Amino acid sequence: MHLPRRLRCGLPVVLGFACLIVALSVGPVAAWLLFIVAFALILDGVTALWEGTGSTGNLSNHRQ
């Protein structure tokens, strides 16, 4: 399934922040799990956003 660029970048970030907000009102174990999920979602969304900027490069075109 191929998502549009806006959803591919924005949806994980929004869901990650939603997980952080929900983590404030649950128990400690659930909050810990939600924090890990939120971190993974935000990291995924932000790296997708960075890849789409064009001038930052990626693994296939970066030369050392």
C-alpha positions as CSV (number, residue, x, y, z in Angstrom):
1,M,0.0,0.0,0.0
2,H,1.4,3.4,-1.0
3,L,0.3,6.4,1.1
4,P,0.4,9.9,-0.1
5,R,3.4,11.9,1.1
6,R,1.5,14.0,3.5
7,L,0.0,11.0,5.3
8,R,3.3,9.1,5.1
9,C,5.1,11.9,7.0
10,G,2.4,13.4,9.1
11,L,0.3,10.5,10.3
12,P,3.1,8.7,12.3
13,V,4.0,12.0,14.0
14,V,0.4,12.8,15.0
15,L,-0.1,9.2,16.2
16,G,3.1,9.4,18.2
17,F,2.1,12.5,20.0
18,A,-1.4,11.0,20.6
19,C,0.4,8.1,22.2
20,L,2.3,10.5,24.5
21,I,-0.9,12.2,25.5
22,V,-2.7,8.9,26.3
23,A,0.4,7.8,28.2
24,L,-0.3,10.5,30.8
25,S,-3.6,8.9,31.9
26,V,-2.7,5.2,32.0
27,G,-0.7,3.0,34.4
28,P,3.1,2.9,34.5
29,V,3.5,-0.2,32.4
30,A,1.1,0.9,29.7
31,A,2.7,4.4,29.7
32,W,6.1,2.8,29.2
33,L,4.9,0.8,26.2
34,L,3.1,3.8,24.8
35,F,6.2,5.9,25.2
36,I,8.2,3.3,23.2
37,V,5.6,3.2,20.5
38,A,5.4,7.0,20.3
39,F,9.2,7.3,20.0
40,A,9.2,4.8,17.1
41,L,6.3,6.5,15.3
42,I,7.8,10.0,15.6
43,L,11.2,8.7,14.5
44,D,9.6,7.0,11.5
45,G,7.6,10.1,10.5
46,V,10.5,12.5,10.9
47,T,13.0,10.3,9.0
48,A,10.4,10.0,6.1
49,L,10.1,13.8,6.2
50,W,13.9,14.3,6.1
51,E,14.3,11.8,3.2
52,G,11.8,13.8,1.1
53,T,13.6,17.1,1.4
54,G,15.9,16.2,-1.5
55,S,19.2,17.8,-0.5
56,T,19.9,15.6,2.6
57,G,20.7,12.4,0.6
58,N,19.9,8.9,1.6
59,L,21.6,5.5,1.8
60,S,21.6,4.9,-2.0
61,N,23.3,8.2,-3.0
62,H,25.5,9.1,-0.1
63,R,29.2,8.7,-0.9
64,Q,31.9,8.6,1.7
